[in-house]
């Protein structure tokens, strides 16, 4: 599975990617990732790629799943999407995510774990070990895990 996650600085794109990869690895899957960001100021463009499976490089020419935490950034990467598109806000051809919880990036982790068949308890353990706002993050994760876009 080839995934591109995009957004802007401060939305938690990098944290989401790290937690997704950690959950995948703990679930016995091979995972590679890379990140690109222009964080010289808040709200700069951030994107990461994640490959789960038997891959040898995190680089992608196209992706099976495009996940956008920001609709403007999502539009910037539509040309790479060969499969499903999930995003907050309206983007042509995308399934719209809606979350009013404190941690929308962790909500997306829940959506991705269900989509990728990653065990929810493994993700919850990863959230606990990252250790920030654990109760809020687990609530956001659980809401995402049962969410139907």
Secondary structure, DSSP 4 states (H G I P E B T S, - for coil): -EEEEEEETTS-HHHHHHHHHHHHHHTT--EEEEEEE-TTSTT-EEEEEEEESS-S----SSEEEEEESSHHHHHHTGGGEEEEEEEES--TTPEEE---SS-HHHHHHHHHHHHTT--HHHHHHHHHHH-SSHHHHHHHHHHHHH---
